[in-house]
Amino acid sequence: MTEKKQTTKTTYQLPIGPIHPALKEPVMFEFEIDGERIIDVDVQLGHVHRAIEWTGMRRNPIQIIYLAERICGICSFVHPFAFVRAVENACEIEVPERADYLRVVHGELERICSHMLWAGVAAHEVGFDSVLFLTWEMREKVLDLTEYLTGNRVTKAILTIGGIRRDITKDHIPKIKETMDYLKNNFEKLRKIYLDDKTFKLRSQDCGILTYEDALKLCAVGPTTRASGVKKDVRVDQAYAAYSDLDIDYITPDVLTGEVNGDVYDRIIVRLLEVKQSIDLIEQAIDKMPAGDLVSEPKIPKLLNYIKKTAGEGIGRDEAPRGEVIHYVKFDGEHEEPYTWKVRASTYNNILPWIPMLKGEQIADIPIVAASTDPCMSCTNRVAVVDKNKKYELDKEQLHQLSVKKTLGLMK
Amino acid sequence: MKFSMLPQVFTQMFKKPWTNKFPAKYTPDNTTKFLEDVGTGKAKIIPPVETPEGFRGKIVYDKEKCIGCKLCIKVCPTNAIEFKEKEKKIKIYLSRCCFCSQCNDVCPVKCLSMGDEFLLADVDPYSKDLIVE
């Protein structure tokens, strides 16, 4: 009897994941597929624990800064930033005002880099590769500026507990101004291509919808939740560093279009507008930056000794390009190493919203919908389609081909 | 239907690529031989893109200045620094170094600094080029 049931079953399962070295939070998806349409999604988490926190508990806080920098390949500023804020919170270390402004500049530079990288990847996912290269050409300018200001392109190594390690001097300002002008001049071109081009509209409008209620219920963070109209941004809600002195507001898609749909198109709008906002914030921060010290305690051995003697716990939050990052640190007052260190990255919150987004979409939409929350895209690298005993695999290339085919089909 | 990307694509066709073709326009068959040729003046090398000011490359160690205080060992995030008990000097394994320059900051006599050498690829992690002492 059951045998007969299986043969008449029309849906089949499509697992994605769970392990990929480049994925921050390894995740397993099980899709229930009816033909091309996704009718159900199941997400499983917690396959691999990298033990970064455990490693951190055997190192002193100065060493952890560089460990935290390597939690994410793109967010090499926000993770150590959240960590140093947690330590500053736990040990009550004051940060000089100038360091606060410099932290804003570097944080926003990273946001521009990350959002542009995302925009390029999104273009690639719908098969629009010329836009990918145009976007990344602009991103290259920002990376050059990052290298000029911090010494290296990605791993900035710029934060320290109680301040920042390198200053922005008068000599640096012309290059910053030049890059910001370049971005502003080219922003309109980018906006036109992403928001007015028919190819993007075809693939992104009414696709991967996350409603306002779902975004609230599933605790989505960052641009993913703001695209659904939820006004949530740590920079505004609990202004840290120098954000309270700067002119900043929530970016939701209704700023531009007057309505909120919560689809992929809205997520593109939010990210593009945030790039513009970041440019504005950097300019404000450069103009308003006061003179002063860079670190509250320049002698590192003295600082470490102070942390060793302090017992306490602290939380550091900040708005990463993908959403809110939280680090929790506890010191026991006897050891230099933290007693506990807990990290919650933003993608963790943005995983569950994939379920309402993906339901009812097609297999070819998985890349763009999954990419729209800006996770590490590697999760779509390997998809195995299991149909009873027959098993065949779709690798990233094939999945990408499917997506490109869909774009071409829609254009006809 | 509007193809907003088309004009851009056409202008791009007449532009030169940004890529700096280091060390030569076409990859040499034998890199060692190519470098020998460069040494004797037979071949020309295309220089790499200049590193910016404040670039963190291979560590430069001033052995005479070092007082053996071990502070750099204490803060090194990757445990790349070894202490030589007899001489009271340090040995840095660059294959482990993450180029954060934290040891430069903590050094009380400033005997460490970041150089601008970045061509550090090697098959042997303990090769002479990758150990600073």
HADDOCK unambig.tbl for C-alpha pairs under 7 A between the chains (distance, minus, plus):
assign (segid A and resid 62 and name CA) (segid B and resid 75 and name CA) 6.39 0.50 0.50
assign (segid A and resid 63 and name CA) (segid B and resid 75 and name CA) 5.87 0.50 0.50
assign (segid A and resid 63 and name CA) (segid B and resid 76 and name CA) 6.37 0.50 0.50
assign (segid A and resid 63 and name CA) (segid B and resid 77 and name CA) 4.31 0.50 0.50
assign (segid A and resid 66 and name CA) (segid B and resid 77 and name CA) 6.45 0.50 0.50
assign (segid A and resid 147 and name CA) (segid B and resid 52 and name CA) 6.99 0.50 0.50
assign (segid A and resid 148 and name CA) (segid B and resid 52 and name CA) 5.64 0.50 0.50
assign (segid A and resid 148 and name CA) (segid B and resid 53 and name CA) 6.85 0.50 0.50
assign (segid A and resid 151 and name CA) (segid B and resid 52 and name CA) 6.71 0.50 0.50
assign (segid A and resid 151 and name CA) (segid B and resid 53 and name CA) 6.96 0.50 0.50
assign (segid A and resid 151 and name CA) (segid B and resid 54 and name CA) 4.94 0.50 0.50
assign (segid A and resid 151 and name CA) (segid B and resid 55 and name CA) 4.06 0.50 0.50
assign (segid A and resid 151 and name CA) (segid B and resid 56 and name CA) 5.95 0.50 0.50
assign (segid A and resid 152 and name CA) (segid B and resid 55 and name CA) 6.15 0.50 0.50
assign (segid A and resid 152 and name CA) (segid B and resid 56 and name CA) 6.86 0.50 0.50
assign (segid A and resid 157 and name CA) (segid B and resid 100 and name CA) 5.56 0.50 0.50
assign (segid A and resid 193 and name CA) (segid B and resid 4 and name CA) 5.84 0.50 0.50
assign (segid A and resid 193 and name CA) (segid B and resid 5 and name CA) 6.68 0.50 0.50
assign (segid A and resid 197 and name CA) (segid B and resid 2 and name CA) 6.60 0.50 0.50
assign (segid A and resid 197 and name CA) (segid B and resid 3 and name CA) 6.58 0.50 0.50
assign (segid A and resid 197 and name CA) (segid B and resid 4 and name CA) 6.11 0.50 0.50
assign (segid A and resid 198 and name CA) (segid B and resid 1 and name CA) 6.79 0.50 0.50
assign (segid A and resid 198 and name CA) (segid B and resid 2 and name CA) 6.66 0.50 0.50
assign (segid A and resid 300 and name CA) (segid B and resid 106 and name CA) 6.28 0.50 0.50
